[in-house]
Amino acid sequence: MQNQQAAHQDGAIGSVLVIDDHPLYCDALASAIGGIFDIEDVRSVSCLSEGMRLLNSHYSPDLILLDLNLPDVAGLNGFLKIKDRNPDVPVIVISASTSEKTIQALLCAGAAGFIPKDLPRNDFSDAVRTVWDGKVYAPPGIRRAVSCRSEDTVAADIFHRIEGLSPQQSRILNLICKGKANKQIAFELSLAEATVKAHITALLRRLGVRNRTQAALLIKEANMVSGLQ
């Protein structure tokens, strides 16, 4: 925290954590932000568990760049876990998915910014500077309301409801949204049908709905299907 305070006082970014599972993109991103802002301490990891391990070892970066989808976390849950662990550290979400509703909901949930993976280098630099100046960054073409719209708040609430889902539960929820029956889900995931039913019961309880149809509608209305693994 002392390093963060010192960095903010002199206007420099002291340290950055990059979490992305694509090696080439992760290395390029770490190199770009380190070079543009002259940051010596840029660390990169390929999954959420490695990032959490660093954060739990008293490492406190000034800024976190987080890929929306990682191999060990169910879609949008990664952001919520990181934000819960480090609420005072600005988190910029990076993704190839640029759904306006997803972006708006992430910003309402506390993201400091959203950067599309195809954003040009100069725009990337401007985006990070915007966040470091204490503002919220949204990509060009995305309408950023001064206050969160009601539907965005609902989507953000759903994000929090699914925060604790395991990757397996998230996969089951994704298949439910695709209209798969329990028997089909069991076959595709190599699970016993009774196990699938138990997972679905837990999912319905967590989402606060009565049946799988309501669960699918809730997720689709919040435009979250693409964020489920």
Secondary structure, DSSP 8 states (H G I E B T S, - for coil): -HHHHHHHHHT---EEEEE-S-HHHHHHHHHHHHHHHT-SEEEEESSHHHHHHHHTTT---SEEEEES--TTS-TTHHHHHHHHH-TTS-EEEEES---HHHHHHHHHTT-SEEEETT--HHHHHHHHHHHHTT--B--TT----SS--HHHHHHHHHHHHTTT--HHHHHHHHHHHTT--HHHHHHHHT--HHHHHHHHHHHHHHHT-SSHHHHHHHHHHTT-GGG--
